[in-house]
Amino acid sequence: MAADAVVHLLALSGAKVRDGLPEATPDLVRAVLLEALPRFLSVAPGEEGAALAVLRVLGDRTRADGRLNTKRHARLREAIDTCAEEHLPVMCDPRELTRPRFWGGLLRARGVDVRDAQAVRGELEELARLPYAERAGLLSLSDATESAESDAGLLCAGPVALALRPYRRALAMER
């Protein structure tokens, strides 16, 4: 999922596309890692560094294809490493939680293939049929926070644990 997101966001951000792959630049790396990904991509536990790995592979591939000299390749790797320190905390910041990231994380946690539009639609319809109390229970911050604290090995507690109270009420379609 991260590979698709990074490749598409680079292309949409204006990267030159050659042989089907976008060519990252230090400026585009910053834009994708620190601005675009936190808005659109939810992070599954254990996948926190996937976008960084994808950018490194793209840079190495561009270098191997002869489209980056050694100096530009080093600057690109340096930009990725510099942004890595900010990227991981930004991806876990509750202020960066958007509805697409929240719902993507919730659907993935329920075992739904988010690439299958029919499966997503069916699951959202199923969630809408649940009584309010059950929907609110799915978005319970206290339960998610407790489980996140007990699982100290995870960098991000996940989208459910990051949801804020008024935001959760709106997502649960409180009437």
N, C-alpha and C positions, 0 to 999 in steps of 0.2 A: 504494500500500500504506500509506504514512504517513497519508494522508487518512482512510482507513477506520479505521486504528488510533486516531488522535486522536479522531475523532468518537465511536467506540464507547467508548473509555476515558473520555471526558468524560461521556457518558451514564451509564455504569456507576458513575462517581464521584459522581453525584448532580446533575449539571447539569440545569437546566430545559430541556426539549426543546419547542421551538415551531416549527411548520412543518417538522418533520422534522430540524431541526438543533439541537444542544445550544448553550446559551449559556455561554461560558467566563467565569469569574471569576478574579481574581488568585490566590486560594487553589487553585482547581482547576487553573490553569495550572501552579503549582508541583508539585502532586501528580502531574499527568500527565507533565510534562517530567522531573522529577527522581526520581520513584519508579516509576510504572507503565511508561513506555516503556522504560527501561533493563532492565526484567525481561522484557518480552514482544516487543520489536521489534528485529530485527537490522538493522543499517545497511549498506546497499550503498554501495560507493564512489561518491561524487558526490551522495549523497542525505542527507548529514549534517544539513542544515538544513531538510529537508522538513517535519518536524513543526512547526518554528517558523513556517514560511510558512503552513501550514494554520491554525494558531492566529491568526495575523495576519489572514488572510482571513475567518475566522469572526467575529473581533472587528469587522472593518470591515463585514461583512454585517449583524451585529446592530445596529451603529450606523446603517447606512443604512436599516434597517427601523424605526428610531425606538425601539428597545428599550434603547438606551444613550445617556445624555446625554454631552456632550463631556468632562466631568470623569471619569466612570466609564470612558469609552473610553480616555482618556489613562492612567489608572491600569492598565488592562488591558494596553495597549501597553508601559507601563513594566515591568510584571511579566514580560511575555514577553521583553523586552530584558534584564532582570536575570537571568532564568533561563537565557537563551541562553548566557551565559558559563560556567555550570556544566553545562548540558545536554550540550554537545558532548563535553567530556572524560569525563563520566559514561557516555555511550553507547559510548565506546572503552575504558573501564576493564575490564581482564580480571577483576577481582573481581566485576563485574556480569554477567559472561557466564553465561547460564542455558542449560539444555538446549534450550528452544524457540528461543532466539536462535541458538544454535550450529547446530542442525539446519536451521533456516530459512535461515541463511547458506550452509551447505554445500550444501543442495538447490538454492538459487538459483544458486550458483556452478557447479553441474553442469547448469544450464539447465532445471530443473524448475519448472513453474508451481505455486507453493505453495498456490494457491487451489483447485487441482484435487485433491481427496482421493484419487482413483484414481491419478493420476500420482505423488503423494507416496507412497502405499502401494506402488506398483510399484517406485519407486526405492529405498525402504527395504528391500524384499524383495531387490532386486538387490544392494544394499550388504551385506545379511546373508549372501548366498551367496558373497561374495568371501572368499578366504583371509585369515587374520588379517594376514599381512604386507602385503597390499594395502590393507586397511582402515586399518592403522596408518600406511601411507604417505600415505593421503589426509589424515590428521590430523597430518602431520609439522610440528612447530613450527619446526624449523631452516629448512626450505625456505620456509615461509610468512614467517618473519622476514626472511630474506635478500631475498625479493621485495618485502616491505613497505618495507625500508630503501632499496631501489633506486628505489622509486616514491614519492619524497618529497612529491609533490603531493597525496597522499591524506591526509585527516585521520585516518581510521581504517584500520588495516591489514586489517580484516575479522575475522570470527569465528574462522577457522582460525588466524590468527596470534596470537590472544589466548588460545587454549586452553592450559591448564596441563597439565603432564606427567601427573599422576595422573588428571586429568579426561579427558585424551585416551585413556588406557588403558581407562578405564571405557566411554567412548563407542565404542571400537573393539571392545568386548566381549571383552577379553582373557580367556583361559581359563587 
